[in-house]
């Protein structure tokens, strides 16, 4: 595979699979920004509250939780679990698989070229 063709293929894969994490060049150190779906600012606030409530539930262990503090722990946990599903970068993981396959093909082509030399 020619170098130019390889670079174009890698850029294409990046464009289609790097959906959740994007480079944040505004900082001195390398870091990434995450993109996640919420319906509104209010929805985001509720999600944050539910994360806190789940922490409260986890820390309470077997003690009784006041219904006013955490009125519906099962619902809070469900919402947090749905958010966690968004945190799993499945598209990025698919990219890693495709890049590995592409690199294996390059290694194989190099091996064949070396043997024929």
PyMOL commands that set and color helices and strands:
alter all, ss='L'
color gray80, all
select helices_A, chain A and resi 3-17+41-60+73-87+90-116
alter helices_A, ss='H'
color red, helices_A
select strands_A, chain A and resi 21-24+31-34
alter strands_A, ss='S'
color yellow, strands_A
deselect
rebuild
show_as cartoon
